[in-house]
């Protein structure tokens, strides 16, 4: 009963956040006009077109990207057994950003699909570099964190250097690098939706193996789990989730770190499937509300949603780091 109430509340909050995203913005639009644009196929007014072509895809994209980043963060923490792990902290997002920026500079006319492909390549490069540097043994989870932070700063520095050396071609990249969903279109959603659906199907198939990752390695191996294969496959899913999100919206930080902790705190204990579902719901809610807040910072102009996430995420990260350090 408590679990049903929790999910009902999360779904209601998601719907309210979605509607708030449609309401808040430079143009003032009534609730009546919003519901007409959503549920009536006859309206062709300027306000209806504005909602359907600008605000609605922006809200849908924020939902999808928030869910993707939260799920990627949870999978990273499960695989590494590190509560402070995330694609952003581990340098996967930075690798994707470096690849996309390099592609933008070398091939300005490249398609969105090409950018997504480059993001996958960059994210995979970052993941492989971290995994190789972390080594093996009992301290691997510590080395993963150290290697991830080092790779993150290396790739971020290379990205900034590339932009400085090509400063006349980088005006459009600055907003993207801060993390933003304000350029959303239905084309972005059409590219992202099939990928998200495939990854979710693979995650569902992987659930039995994810349950065993919470156990000691010796116990998991004794139960027949191929740890290396499961971890490698899960990290490939993380690369797909984080890489596609970065390619479209830029490196939005801290969603993948904060949300899994909030979901665990709300659930207490539960099956991985329930935790994954709640994590995705909370990720969508957080990014929707952060996007709404980003419109109010310098109203009536938009600000990158990454700024809001940094303001929220940095204090939370410090708190989590101090708490985990105290436990250690």
N, C-alpha and C positions, 0 to 999 in steps of 0.2 A: 504493500500500500504506500509506504513512504517512497519507494523507488518510482512508482507511477506518478505520485505527486511531484517528485523532483523533475521527472521528464516533462510532465504537463506544464510546470512552471517555466522550464527552459524553452519549450516550444512557444509558449505564449510570449515570453520575453523576446524570442527571435522574431515573431510576427510584429510585435510592437517596434522593435528596432528597425525592421525592414520598412514599416510604414513611416517611421520617423525619418529614415534616410530619403524617402520619397518627398517628404514634406519640407525639410530644411534645405535652404539654398538661397542663391541670389534672387531668384524670381519667387514672389509670394504666390502660392497656389492654395486654394481652399481644399479641405478634405473632400468635399462633394466632387470637385473636379478630379481629384486623384482617384476616387473610387469609380468615377465614370470612365476614366482612361484605362483602368485596370479591367473592369468587368463589362464595359459597353463597347461593342464593336462598331458603333455608328458614329462616335464622336471624331471629328477631324479638325477640331479647333487647334489653334497654335499651342495652347496649354497642353492639350492631349498629346500632340506630337512631341512636345518638349519632354513630357514625362516618359513616353514610350521609347524615345530615341536617346535620351540622355540620362535621366535619373533612374529609370527602371534597370537598364543594363548595368549601371554603376552599382546599384544595390545588389543585383544578382551576382556580379563579379566579386563584390566584397564578401558575400556569403560563401562563395566557392573558394576563394583564396584563403579566407580565414579558416575554413574547415581543412583545406589542404595543409596549411602551415601548422595548425594544431596537431593534425594527425602525423605529419612528418616529425614534429618534435617528440610526440609520445613514442613513436617507433624508435627514434634515436635513443631515447632514455631507456627503453626496454632492452634494446640490443646491447648497449654499452654498460647497462646497470649503473649509470651515472645520472643522478637527479638534476645535474646542472648541464646536461648535454642538450644540444639542439643544432639543427643545420646552420643556424646563424653563428652560434658560438664556435662551432667546429670548422668553420671556413667553407662549408659547402655552398652557402649563398654567395660568399665572396668569389668563389671560383666561377659560379654561374654569371655573376655580374661582370667579372673580368672578360669572360668569353663574349658576352653580349656587347659590351662596350667596344671591344676590339673589332667585332663584326660590324658595328655601326660606323666605326672610323674607317675601316678598310673597304666596306661595301655599303655605302649610305643608302642605296636603293634596295637592299635586301628585304625579303618578305618577312612577315611575322613568323611564318612557319620555320624559316631559316634561323631566326633569332631563338626560337624555342629549341631547335636542334643544337645551336651553339651553347645555350644554357645547360642542356643536358650534358654536353661534352665537358664544359667547365666544371659543373657540379661533380661529375664522375672523376675528373682529374683531382679535384680537391679531396674527395672521399678516399681515393686510392693513395694519395700522398699522405693523408692522416693515418690511414691503416698501416702503411708501410713504416712510418716513423714511430708508431706506437709500440711495435715489437710484440713479444709474447710474455706470458708469465703473470704472476699475481698482481703486479702493479700496472697491468695493461690499461685499466680504466683511468688511472692517473695520467699515464703517458698519452692516452687518447685526448684528454682535455688539454694538456700542454701542447701537443702537436697541433690540435685544432686551433688553438688561439694563435700559435705562430703562423700557421698557414693563412688564417684569416687576415692577420695584419700584413703578411707578405702580399697576398692577392689584392687587398684593399690599397696598399701603397702602389702596386703596379697599375691598378685602375686609375688612381689619381694622377700618376705620372703620365699615363697615356693621354688623359684629358688635358693636362697642362701643356704637353708637347703639341697638342692639336686643339688649342683653345678656341680657334675660330669655328670649329665644327662641333662644339660640345654644349652649346646653349640649351638644346632640347634634351640633353642627357642629365642635366643637373637635377631637374624636377623628378625624373625617373629614378635616379640613384637614391633620392631621399625616400622613395617608396610612395606610390600614389595609385589610386584607382579612378581618378577624375577623368581619365581619357577613355574609359570603358566603352566598348561597342559590342553589338551582338556578334560580330566576327570573333572577338576574343572568347566569348562564351561558347560559340560553336566549336572552336578549337580546343577549349579546355574541358568541356563537358564529357566527350568520349574518353579522354585520358583519365579523368577523375573516376568515371564509371568503371573502367578496366582495373584501375588500381584498387578501388574498393572491393571489387570481386576477388582480386588476388589476396587482399588483406583478409577477407572472410575465409578463403581457403587456407590461409596461413595461421589462423587463430589457434588451432590445437598445438602447433609448434611454439607459438608465442607464450602459451601458458607454461611450457616447460622452461622457457628462458628465465623465468623468475626463480627457478630452483638453482641449487649449486650445480656447477658444470658436471661434476662427477655423477650426480643423481640424474641429470638430464641425459647424459650419455648412456647411463645404465638403463634408461627408459627407451633407448633406441633413437634419440634425437640426434640428427647430424648438425651439431652446433655451428660449424663453419658455414655449411650450406645455408642454414636458416638465417644466420646473421648476414651473410652476403646478399641473399635474396631480399631481406628486409631493407638493407641499405640501398639496394637498387630501387626499391619502391620509394624510399626517402628522396633519392636523387630525382626521380620522376616527379614527385609531388613538389619539392622545393624548386627544382629547375624550371618547371613550367610556370610556377607562381612568380619567380624572379623575372623570367623573360617578359611577362606581361605587365607586372606591377612594380618591378624593381625589388631591391632587397629590404623588405619590411621586416624589421627585427622584433624580437621578444614575444611575438604571438606563440611561436613554437616552444618557447621556454616557459611562459607563465601558465598557459591554459592547462597543460597536463597536471600541474600541481593543484590548480583550483578544482579540476575534475576529481582528482584523488581525494582532496579534502572534503568535497561534497559527498562522495560515495562512501568513503571509509574503506570498505573492501567490496570487491565484486569481480565478476568475470571480465576477462579482457574485452569481450564483445561489448558489454555494457559501458565499460570505461572508454572504449574507442568512440562509441556513439555519442556519449555525453561530451567528450573532448571536442568532437567536430561541431556539435551544437554550440558550445561555449566559444569556440574559435570564430564561428560566424558572427555570433552576438558581439564579441569584443571588437572585431574589425569593423562591423557596421557602426557601432557607437563611436569608435575612434575616428571613423570617417566623418561622422556627423560633427564631432568636436573639431575636426580639422577645418570645417567650413566656417566655424565661429571664431577662430583665432584672429583672422584678419578680415572679418566680414566687411563687405560682400565678396571678397576674393577667396579663392581656395588655397589651402596650404597642404603640403604633402602629409599624408596620413602617417608616414614614418616618423614625423616629428612628434606626433601625439604618442605613438607607441614607445618612442624613446623616453619621453617624459614619464610614462607609466612604468615602463619595463626596467629602467635603470635602478630605481629604488628597490623594486621587487627582487631584481637579480642580486643586489647587495644583501638584502635580507636573507634570501635563500642561501647565498654563499656563506654568510655568517652562521646561519642555523646548521648547515651541513658541516661546517668547520667545527662548531661546538660539539656536534655528535661525534666527530672523529676524535 
